[in-house]
Amino acid sequence: MKKRATALCGAAAVLAGMVTAVPADASGGSAAAPVAKLSWKKCATSAYPTLQCASLKVPLNHADPRGRKITLALSRVRHTAKKYQGPLLVNPGGPGGSGLTLAGYLASSLPKKVAAQYDVIGFDPRGVGASRPALNCRPTQFAPVRPNSLPDTGKTEKANLKRAEDFARACAAKYGDVLPYIDTVSAAEDVDAIRAALGAKKINYFGYSYGTYLGAVYAKLFPHRVRRAVLDSVVDPTGVWYENNLQQDHAFDDRHRALMAWIAKHNGTYRLGTDPRKVEGKWYAMRSALARKPADGKVGASELEDTFMPGGYYNGYWPDLAAAFAAFVNKKDDDPLVEAYENFAAVDTAGVNGYSVYTAVQCRDAHWPRDWDRWRDDNWGVYEKAPFMTWNNAWYNAPCAFWPTTSLNPVDVSNDALPPVLIFQATDDAATPYEGGVMTHHLLRGSRLVVEQGGGNHGITLSGNACLDRHLAAYLADGTVPRGTGGADAVCKKQPDPKPRKGKAKSATSRGSTLHGLLGFRG
């Protein structure tokens, strides 16, 4: 291990200020809550022909199990083998991501013999997608063109602050009675309600990104209900959530520079130069030009950042982003850039729903500064070293400075009562930096850490890396885990970076692009 290897030492020393959450009834299920039965119906798609769907009513407030109910949407791909290993609940992250289709993807991507032994269960967490109520605080929040994310004038800062405050007020006006219960602990209690409705004594769990934190919180609340757990691209549970977002800014800047270096390497295709620093300079010049005159009245400076941010999650998008960049600079043609924005960044109704839940969970889960001076100082400090996404990310989270609910304390997820948990982490992941995987490995006693050395994608299993997938399949097949002698228990090489596409060739559909379409961005 080379990159950030020192993070393996002493990581568990930053737990001050965290508290342990205790469920209403640690013996399993919410206290006195009646166990519902599920009625499964076909909801097949062409890609996932065996998918079934059901709904489950759960308490809005698990401390009041006979009070108001909300509805969770569930999906399932049933086991077909004689050997049955129980339900495998999957979550794509966010918070705010829908897991219904992810169940179909996992069931079809795992080795057939392994997938056949599980009921793969997807679900839309409270507030998300097909669950009810589904949050949609302010549909116009991401309508282009937004103010420049860089608050280099008082007017620009005030415009961005007003948008953040307006969003928080809209959420309070529409969902004030619901927001106090949109949080990770409540979602974890929902997971146990799903377990009970499935009639399972224990569950298996597979979470990506924020789903790793949800899984860790569930395991803290209900450790005796966990049979196996896979955590892929891991949130640092000690930085929830303000500090984690500041750390993301540095990691996204590194990943953006990796894209600039890749473009420079392929100067024969893109004609933007062979020096990564000069290529980066051209990107920021493009940003300045779009701040003055947005492309097609849609893509200003903030929208440009939105468009290139997915490249930090998945390098399979790099050829499209590079081609749009080159066309703008070399041909004064902004059509490919507008197309890239529409493909990667334009926010539809589902996107606003996801953002509404994202803010509701993150703002409720932990304490955020309410003094904007703190935000201003911290983000300008980070911007000096990592300009790419710092202020865009700050405004994305800024509603938490005005959020209408009080905040909870983060959950101390440290745990010595679990079977071995399998953790997957790429060293150069931008959305969930490497240190988060290391920290969680320390906190979950007996866990195993599988590292993708040099990898920068977010969500790395079932995305084409055969080495990672062998460890995953062995674990789900019979509980086999790697046993290393150093900080990491196993190390896999990263997948090769993509190659430029010739002419106007479109992106090829791959496992990686399909998975990252399901995982989404920002979490």
C-alpha positions as CSV (number, residue, x, y, z in Angstrom):
1,M,0.0,0.0,0.0
2,K,1.4,3.4,-1.0
3,K,-1.3,5.9,-1.2
4,R,-2.5,7.2,2.2
5,A,-1.1,4.0,3.8
6,T,-0.4,6.0,7.0
7,A,-4.2,6.3,7.6
8,L,-4.2,2.7,8.7
9,C,-2.5,3.7,12.0
10,G,-4.4,5.3,14.8
11,A,-7.6,5.8,12.9
12,A,-9.9,4.9,15.7
13,A,-8.8,7.8,17.8
14,V,-11.3,10.3,16.6
15,L,-14.5,9.0,18.1
16,A,-14.9,11.9,20.6
17,G,-18.4,13.4,20.5
18,M,-20.1,10.4,19.0
19,V,-22.9,8.6,20.8
20,T,-24.3,5.1,20.6
21,A,-27.9,4.9,19.4
22,V,-30.1,2.3,21.0
23,P,-33.2,1.0,19.3
24,A,-36.6,0.8,21.0
25,D,-36.3,-2.9,21.3
26,A,-32.9,-4.5,20.7
27,S,-34.4,-7.9,20.7
28,G,-35.5,-7.4,17.1
29,G,-38.1,-5.1,15.5
30,S,-39.7,-2.0,16.9
31,A,-41.2,-2.3,20.3
32,A,-44.7,-3.7,20.2
33,A,-44.9,-3.2,16.4
34,P,-47.1,-5.7,14.7
35,V,-45.3,-7.8,12.1
36,A,-46.7,-7.1,8.6
37,K,-47.0,-9.7,5.8
38,L,-45.8,-8.9,2.3
39,S,-47.8,-9.5,-0.8
40,W,-45.4,-9.8,-3.8
41,K,-46.5,-9.0,-7.3
42,K,-44.7,-9.1,-10.6
43,C,-43.0,-5.9,-11.7
44,A,-40.6,-7.3,-14.3
45,T,-38.6,-5.2,-16.7
46,S,-36.9,-6.3,-19.9
47,A,-33.5,-6.2,-18.1
48,Y,-34.8,-7.9,-14.9
49,P,-37.6,-10.3,-15.9
50,T,-38.0,-12.0,-12.5
51,L,-38.3,-8.8,-10.4
52,Q,-41.2,-8.7,-7.9
53,C,-42.5,-5.7,-5.9
54,A,-44.3,-5.2,-2.6
55,S,-45.0,-2.5,-0.1
56,L,-44.6,-2.3,3.7
57,K,-46.2,0.0,6.2
58,V,-43.9,1.1,9.0
59,P,-44.2,3.7,11.8
60,L,-43.2,7.2,10.9
61,N,-41.8,7.3,14.5
62,H,-40.6,4.0,15.6
63,A,-40.9,5.1,19.2
64,D,-44.6,5.3,18.6
65,P,-45.2,2.0,16.7
66,R,-49.0,2.3,16.6
67,G,-49.0,5.9,15.4
68,R,-48.9,7.3,11.9
69,K,-47.6,5.0,9.2
70,I,-45.6,5.5,6.1
71,T,-45.0,3.1,3.2
72,L,-41.8,1.6,2.0
73,A,-41.5,0.2,-1.6
74,L,-39.7,-3.1,-1.8
75,S,-38.4,-5.3,-4.7
76,R,-37.2,-8.9,-4.8
77,V,-35.5,-11.4,-7.0
78,R,-36.3,-14.8,-5.4
79,H,-33.7,-17.5,-4.7
80,T,-33.9,-20.6,-6.9
81,A,-31.4,-22.9,-5.4
82,K,-32.2,-25.6,-2.8
83,K,-29.6,-24.0,-0.5
84,Y,-31.1,-20.8,0.8
85,Q,-29.0,-18.3,2.7
86,G,-31.7,-15.8,3.5
87,P,-32.5,-12.3,2.3
88,L,-29.7,-10.0,0.9
89,L,-30.8,-6.4,1.4
90,V,-29.2,-3.9,-1.0
91,N,-28.8,-0.1,-0.8
92,P,-27.3,2.2,-3.5
93,G,-26.4,5.1,-1.2
94,G,-27.3,8.7,-1.4
95,P,-28.9,9.2,1.0
96,G,-31.8,9.4,-1.4
97,G,-31.0,6.6,-3.8
98,S,-33.7,4.2,-5.0
99,G,-32.7,0.5,-4.5
100,L,-35.6,-1.2,-6.4
101,T,-33.7,-1.7,-9.6
102,L,-30.4,-2.4,-7.8
103,A,-31.9,-5.7,-6.6
104,G,-32.2,-6.8,-10.2
105,Y,-28.8,-5.7,-11.1
106,L,-27.1,-7.5,-8.2
107,A,-29.0,-10.7,-8.8
108,S,-28.0,-10.7,-12.4
109,S,-24.4,-9.6,-11.8
110,L,-23.4,-12.0,-9.1
111,P,-22.3,-15.5,-10.2
112,K,-25.5,-17.5,-10.8
113,K,-24.8,-20.2,-8.2
114,V,-24.3,-17.5,-5.6
115,A,-27.2,-15.3,-6.5
116,A,-29.5,-18.3,-6.6
117,Q,-29.0,-18.8,-2.9
118,Y,-30.4,-15.5,-1.8
119,D,-33.6,-13.5,-2.0
120,V,-32.1,-10.2,-3.2
121,I,-34.2,-7.4,-1.7
122,G,-34.2,-3.8,-2.8
123,F,-36.0,-1.0,-1.2
124,D,-36.7,2.7,-1.4
125,P,-35.8,4.2,2.0
126,R,-38.3,6.4,3.7
127,G,-39.0,9.5,1.6
128,V,-37.5,8.0,-1.6
129,G,-39.0,7.2,-5.0
130,A,-41.9,4.8,-4.8
131,S,-42.1,5.0,-1.0
132,R,-44.8,7.3,0.4
133,P,-44.6,10.1,1.2
134,A,-41.9,10.9,-1.3
135,L,-40.2,14.2,-0.6
136,N,-40.0,16.8,-3.4
137,C,-39.3,20.1,-1.6
138,R,-38.6,22.6,-4.4
139,P,-38.9,21.2,-8.0
140,T,-37.1,24.2,-9.5
141,Q,-34.0,24.0,-7.2
142,F,-31.6,22.9,-10.0
143,A,-33.2,24.7,-12.9
144,P,-30.5,26.3,-15.1
145,V,-28.8,28.7,-15.1
146,R,-28.0,28.8,-11.4
147,P,-25.8,31.6,-9.9
148,N,-22.1,31.1,-10.2
149,S,-21.0,28.7,-7.4
150,L,-17.9,30.8,-6.8
151,P,-19.0,33.6,-4.3
152,D,-16.4,36.1,-5.4
153,T,-18.9,39.0,-5.0
154,G,-21.3,39.7,-2.2
155,K,-24.1,39.6,-4.7
156,T,-23.3,36.1,-5.8
157,E,-22.9,34.9,-2.3
158,K,-26.3,36.3,-1.3
159,A,-28.0,34.7,-4.4
160,N,-26.6,31.3,-3.5
161,L,-27.6,31.7,0.2
162,K,-31.1,32.7,-0.8
163,R,-31.5,29.5,-2.9
164,A,-30.3,27.4,0.0
165,E,-32.6,29.1,2.5
166,D,-35.5,28.9,0.1
167,F,-35.0,25.2,-0.2
168,A,-35.0,24.6,3.6
169,R,-38.1,26.8,4.0
170,A,-39.9,24.9,1.2
171,C,-39.1,21.5,2.9
172,A,-40.3,22.9,6.2
173,A,-43.6,24.1,4.7
174,K,-44.4,20.9,2.8
175,Y,-43.0,18.2,5.1
176,G,-42.5,19.8,8.6
177,D,-44.3,16.9,10.3
178,V,-42.1,14.3,8.5
179,L,-38.6,15.8,8.5
180,P,-37.9,14.9,12.2
181,Y,-38.1,11.3,11.2
182,I,-36.0,11.3,8.0
183,D,-32.7,10.2,9.3
184,T,-30.3,7.2,9.3
185,V,-31.4,5.7,12.6
186,S,-35.0,5.7,11.5
187,A,-34.0,4.2,8.1
188,A,-32.0,1.5,10.0
189,E,-35.1,0.7,12.1
190,D,-37.0,0.4,8.8
191,V,-34.5,-2.2,7.7
192,D,-35.3,-4.3,10.7
193,A,-39.0,-3.9,10.0
194,I,-38.3,-5.3,6.5
195,R,-36.4,-8.2,8.1
196,A,-39.3,-9.0,10.4
197,A,-41.8,-8.8,7.5
198,L,-39.6,-11.2,5.5
199,G,-39.8,-13.6,8.4
200,A,-36.0,-13.8,8.7
201,K,-34.1,-14.0,12.0
202,K,-31.0,-12.5,10.3
203,I,-30.3,-10.6,7.2
204,N,-27.4,-10.3,4.8
205,Y,-26.6,-6.7,3.7
206,F,-24.9,-5.1,0.7
207,G,-24.4,-1.3,0.7
208,Y,-22.7,1.1,-1.5
209,S,-21.5,4.6,-0.5
210,Y,-24.0,6.1,2.1
211,G,-25.4,2.6,2.2
212,T,-22.3,1.6,4.0
213,Y,-23.1,4.0,6.8
214,L,-26.7,2.8,6.9
215,G,-25.5,-0.7,7.1
216,A,-23.0,0.1,9.9
217,V,-25.8,1.9,11.9
218,Y,-28.1,-1.1,11.4
219,A,-25.4,-3.4,12.6
220,K,-24.9,-1.2,15.7
221,L,-28.6,-1.2,16.6
222,F,-29.2,-4.9,15.7
223,P,-25.8,-6.7,15.8
224,H,-27.4,-10.1,16.4
225,R,-29.5,-9.7,13.2
226,V,-26.5,-9.4,10.9
227,R,-25.4,-12.6,9.1
228,R,-23.1,-11.2,6.5
229,A,-22.4,-7.6,5.4
230,V,-20.6,-6.1,2.4
231,L,-19.7,-2.4,2.5
232,D,-18.4,-0.9,-0.8
233,S,-16.9,2.6,-1.0
234,V,-17.2,3.5,2.6
235,V,-18.4,6.6,4.3
236,D,-16.1,7.8,7.2
237,P,-18.5,7.4,10.1
238,T,-16.5,9.8,12.2
239,G,-16.9,12.8,9.8
240,V,-20.7,12.7,9.5
241,W,-21.5,15.0,7.6
242,Y,-19.9,18.4,7.5
243,E,-16.3,17.3,7.8
244,N,-16.8,14.5,5.3
245,N,-17.9,17.0,2.7
246,L,-14.8,19.1,3.2
247,Q,-12.7,16.0,2.7
248,Q,-14.6,15.2,-0.5
249,D,-13.5,18.5,-2.0
250,H,-9.8,17.6,-1.8
251,A,-10.4,14.1,-3.2
252,F,-12.6,15.4,-6.1
253,D,-10.0,17.9,-7.0
254,D,-7.4,15.1,-7.2
255,R,-9.7,13.1,-9.4
256,H,-10.4,16.1,-11.7
257,R,-6.7,16.5,-12.1
258,A,-6.4,12.8,-13.0
259,L,-8.9,13.5,-15.8
260,M,-6.8,16.4,-17.0
261,A,-3.7,14.2,-17.0
262,W,-5.6,11.5,-19.0
263,I,-6.7,14.1,-21.5
264,A,-3.1,15.3,-21.8
265,K,-1.9,11.7,-22.3
266,H,-4.3,11.5,-25.3
267,N,-3.4,14.8,-26.9
268,G,-3.5,13.0,-30.3
269,T,-7.3,12.7,-29.9
270,Y,-8.2,15.8,-27.9
271,R,-5.6,18.4,-29.0
272,L,-5.7,20.2,-25.7
273,G,-2.0,19.9,-24.9
274,T,0.4,17.5,-23.3
275,D,0.9,19.3,-20.0
276,P,-1.9,18.5,-17.5
277,R,-1.5,21.8,-15.8
278,K,-2.1,23.7,-19.0
279,V,-5.0,21.4,-19.9
280,E,-6.5,22.3,-16.5
281,G,-6.0,25.9,-17.2
282,K,-8.0,25.6,-20.4
283,W,-10.8,23.9,-18.4
284,Y,-10.9,26.8,-15.9
285,A,-10.9,29.3,-18.9
286,M,-13.9,27.4,-20.3
287,R,-15.6,27.7,-16.9
288,S,-15.0,31.5,-16.9
289,A,-16.4,31.8,-20.4
290,L,-19.5,29.9,-19.4
291,A,-20.0,32.1,-16.3
292,R,-20.1,35.1,-18.7
293,K,-22.2,33.4,-21.4
294,P,-23.9,30.0,-20.6
295,A,-24.0,27.5,-23.4
296,D,-27.5,27.3,-25.0
297,G,-28.9,29.2,-22.0
298,K,-28.4,26.0,-20.0
299,V,-24.8,25.4,-19.0
300,G,-23.2,28.1,-16.9
301,A,-20.3,27.7,-14.5
302,S,-22.2,25.8,-11.9
303,E,-23.8,23.5,-14.5
304,L,-20.3,22.8,-16.0
305,E,-19.1,21.6,-12.5
306,D,-22.2,19.4,-12.2
307,T,-21.4,18.0,-15.7
308,F,-17.8,17.1,-14.9
309,M,-18.4,15.9,-11.3
310,P,-19.6,12.4,-12.4
311,G,-16.2,11.9,-13.9
312,G,-14.9,11.9,-10.3
313,Y,-17.3,8.9,-9.6
314,Y,-16.6,6.8,-12.7
315,N,-13.8,7.1,-15.3
316,G,-16.0,5.5,-17.9
317,Y,-17.5,9.0,-18.5
318,W,-14.1,10.5,-19.3
319,P,-14.2,10.0,-23.1
320,D,-17.5,11.9,-23.3
321,L,-16.4,14.7,-21.0
322,A,-13.1,15.1,-22.8
323,A,-14.7,15.2,-26.2
324,A,-17.2,17.9,-25.1
325,F,-14.3,19.9,-23.5
326,A,-12.2,19.6,-26.7
327,A,-15.1,20.6,-29.0
328,F,-15.8,23.7,-26.9
329,V,-12.1,24.8,-26.8
330,N,-11.0,23.8,-30.3
331,K,-14.1,24.2,-32.4
332,K,-16.2,26.8,-30.4
333,D,-18.9,24.1,-30.5
334,D,-20.9,23.9,-27.3
335,D,-23.4,21.3,-28.5
336,P,-21.5,18.3,-27.1
337,L,-21.2,20.1,-23.8
338,V,-24.9,20.8,-23.6
339,E,-25.5,17.1,-24.5
340,A,-23.1,16.0,-21.7
341,Y,-24.9,18.2,-19.3
342,E,-28.2,16.7,-20.2
343,N,-26.8,13.2,-19.9
344,F,-24.9,13.5,-16.7
345,A,-26.1,16.5,-14.8
346,A,-29.6,17.7,-15.6
347,V,-31.9,17.0,-12.6
348,D,-35.3,15.5,-13.2
349,T,-38.1,14.9,-10.7
350,A,-36.4,11.8,-9.3
351,G,-33.3,13.9,-8.9
352,V,-35.1,16.5,-6.9
353,N,-36.6,13.8,-4.8
354,G,-33.2,12.3,-4.2
355,Y,-31.8,15.7,-3.2
356,S,-34.7,16.4,-0.9
357,V,-34.0,13.2,1.0
358,Y,-30.3,13.8,0.9
359,T,-30.6,17.1,2.7
360,A,-33.3,15.8,5.1
361,V,-31.1,12.9,6.2
362,Q,-27.8,14.7,6.3
363,C,-29.1,17.8,8.0
364,R,-31.0,15.7,10.6
365,D,-28.2,13.1,11.2
366,A,-25.6,15.4,12.6
367,H,-24.8,18.9,13.7
368,W,-24.0,21.5,11.1
369,P,-22.7,25.1,11.6
370,R,-25.5,27.6,11.8
371,D,-23.1,30.5,11.5
372,W,-22.4,31.2,7.8
373,D,-19.1,32.8,8.7
374,R,-17.8,29.3,9.6
375,W,-18.9,27.9,6.2
376,R,-17.3,30.8,4.4
377,D,-14.0,30.5,6.2
378,D,-13.8,26.8,5.9
379,N,-14.7,26.6,2.2
380,W,-12.4,29.4,1.1
381,G,-9.6,27.6,3.0
382,V,-10.3,24.4,1.1
383,Y,-10.8,26.2,-2.2
384,E,-7.3,27.6,-2.1
385,K,-6.0,24.0,-2.5
386,A,-9.0,22.3,-4.2
387,P,-11.0,24.7,-6.4
388,F,-12.8,22.2,-8.6
389,M,-15.9,21.3,-6.5
390,T,-15.4,23.1,-3.2
391,W,-18.0,25.8,-3.6
392,N,-20.4,23.7,-5.7
393,N,-20.4,21.2,-2.9
394,A,-20.8,23.9,-0.2
395,W,-24.0,25.2,-1.9
396,Y,-25.3,21.7,-2.3
397,N,-25.2,21.2,1.4
398,A,-25.9,24.8,2.5
399,P,-29.6,24.2,3.3
400,C,-28.3,22.5,6.5
401,A,-27.3,25.9,7.8
402,F,-31.1,26.8,7.8
403,W,-32.6,23.4,8.4
404,P,-35.9,23.4,10.4
405,T,-35.3,20.4,12.5
406,T,-32.9,19.9,15.4
407,S,-29.9,17.7,14.8
408,L,-29.0,14.3,16.2
409,N,-25.6,13.1,17.3
410,P,-23.8,10.8,14.9
411,V,-23.9,7.1,15.8
412,D,-20.8,5.5,17.1
413,V,-20.7,2.5,14.8
414,S,-17.8,0.7,16.6
415,N,-18.8,-2.9,16.9
416,D,-17.2,-6.1,18.3
417,A,-20.3,-8.2,18.1
418,L,-20.5,-8.9,14.3
419,P,-19.4,-11.8,12.1
420,P,-16.7,-10.7,9.7
421,V,-17.8,-7.8,7.5
422,L,-16.2,-7.5,4.1
423,I,-15.1,-3.9,3.1
424,F,-14.1,-2.8,-0.4
425,Q,-12.3,0.5,-1.0
426,A,-10.5,2.2,-3.8
427,T,-7.4,4.2,-2.8
428,D,-8.4,7.2,-5.0
429,D,-12.1,7.3,-4.5
430,A,-13.3,10.9,-4.5
431,A,-16.8,10.6,-3.1
432,T,-15.8,8.4,-0.1
433,P,-12.1,8.9,0.4
434,Y,-9.9,6.0,1.3
435,E,-9.6,6.9,4.9
436,G,-13.3,6.1,5.4
437,G,-12.7,2.5,4.5
438,V,-9.7,2.3,6.8
439,M,-11.6,3.9,9.7
440,T,-14.6,1.6,9.3
441,H,-12.2,-1.4,9.1
442,H,-10.8,-0.4,12.5
443,L,-14.2,0.2,14.1
444,L,-15.8,-3.1,13.0
445,R,-13.7,-5.6,14.8
446,G,-13.0,-8.7,12.7
447,S,-13.8,-7.0,9.4
448,R,-11.7,-7.5,6.3
449,L,-10.5,-4.8,4.0
450,V,-10.1,-5.4,0.2
451,V,-8.3,-2.5,-1.5
452,E,-8.3,-1.6,-5.2
453,Q,-4.9,0.0,-5.4
454,G,-4.8,3.1,-7.6
455,G,-8.5,2.8,-8.4
456,G,-10.5,6.0,-8.5
457,N,-14.0,4.8,-9.1
458,H,-16.8,4.9,-6.6
459,G,-18.7,1.6,-6.3
460,I,-16.1,-1.0,-7.3
461,T,-17.6,-4.4,-7.0
462,L,-19.7,-5.9,-9.7
463,S,-18.3,-3.2,-12.0
464,G,-15.8,-5.3,-14.0
465,N,-12.9,-5.9,-11.7
466,A,-12.6,-9.7,-11.6
467,C,-10.2,-9.7,-8.6
468,L,-12.6,-7.8,-6.4
469,D,-15.6,-9.8,-7.5
470,R,-13.8,-13.1,-6.6
471,H,-13.5,-11.9,-3.0
472,L,-17.2,-10.9,-3.1
473,A,-18.4,-14.1,-4.5
474,A,-16.4,-16.2,-2.1
475,Y,-17.8,-14.3,0.9
476,L,-21.4,-14.5,-0.2
477,A,-21.0,-18.2,-1.2
478,D,-19.7,-19.5,2.2
479,G,-18.4,-16.6,4.3
480,T,-14.8,-16.9,3.1
481,V,-12.8,-13.8,3.8
482,P,-9.2,-12.9,3.0
483,R,-6.6,-12.9,5.7
484,G,-3.8,-10.4,5.1
485,T,-0.8,-9.6,7.3
486,G,-0.8,-5.8,6.9
487,G,-3.4,-3.1,7.0
488,A,-5.3,-4.4,4.0
489,D,-6.3,-8.1,3.9
490,A,-6.2,-8.2,0.1
491,V,-5.1,-5.8,-2.7
492,C,-6.4,-5.9,-6.2
493,K,-5.1,-3.9,-9.2
494,K,-7.3,-1.2,-10.6
495,Q,-9.0,-1.6,-13.9
496,P,-7.3,0.1,-16.9
497,D,-8.4,3.6,-17.6
498,P,-10.7,4.0,-20.6
499,K,-9.4,4.7,-24.1
500,P,-10.6,7.6,-26.2
501,R,-13.4,6.9,-28.7
502,K,-12.9,7.7,-32.3
503,G,-15.2,10.1,-34.1
504,K,-18.7,10.4,-32.8
505,A,-18.8,6.9,-31.3
506,K,-21.2,6.7,-28.4
507,S,-20.3,5.3,-25.0
508,A,-20.5,1.5,-24.9
509,T,-22.9,0.1,-22.3
510,S,-20.9,-1.8,-19.7
511,R,-21.4,-3.3,-16.2
512,G,-19.6,-0.2,-14.9
513,S,-21.8,2.3,-16.6
514,T,-25.0,0.3,-15.7
515,L,-24.0,0.2,-12.0
516,H,-23.0,3.8,-11.8
517,G,-26.3,4.8,-13.4
518,L,-28.0,3.0,-10.5
519,L,-25.8,4.4,-7.8
520,G,-26.1,8.0,-9.0
521,F,-23.9,10.8,-7.7
522,R,-23.4,13.0,-4.6
523,G,-23.5,10.1,-2.1
